[in-house]
């Protein structure tokens, strides 16, 4: 008998396997949201400058989006909180719990 999806999600454990955890896609979604916010708003200009520089560094180092998100967790929480982007705050928390 197959378990309901919510039970499967509760049983996923990154310490056992990343199967079923969409870490890469979720990290890509978070990075895309930061880039979108930077392009669309003049709010939080200091964050825009900060993340623009971090994206340059990310490219120079050749790290993926999941590594980037993991290394910027606190800054991303602050940024999304300042912008009141609750869906991205929730996704960031999910990525932190499942993937970092």
C-alpha positions, 0 to 999 in steps of 0.5 A: 500500500502506498503512503499518502504524500504528506506521510512520505514527505514527513519520512524523507530524511536528508541524512538517509537520502536526498531522494524525493527532496527537490533541493536543487530545484528549490534552491534555483527557485530561491535564487531566481526570486532574489534576482527577480526582486533585485530587478523589480524593486528599488527597496532594500538597495543595500541587499541588491548590491550585496547579492549582486556582488555575491552572484558575481562571486558565485559565478567566479567560484563555480558553485551551484545554487544550493551551495549558494543558498546554504552559505547565505541562509541568514542573509536570505532570511533577512532579505525575504523578511524585509521584502515580506515575501512569505512564500520565499521565507517558507521555501527557504526554511524548507530548503534549510531543513531538508537540504542544508 
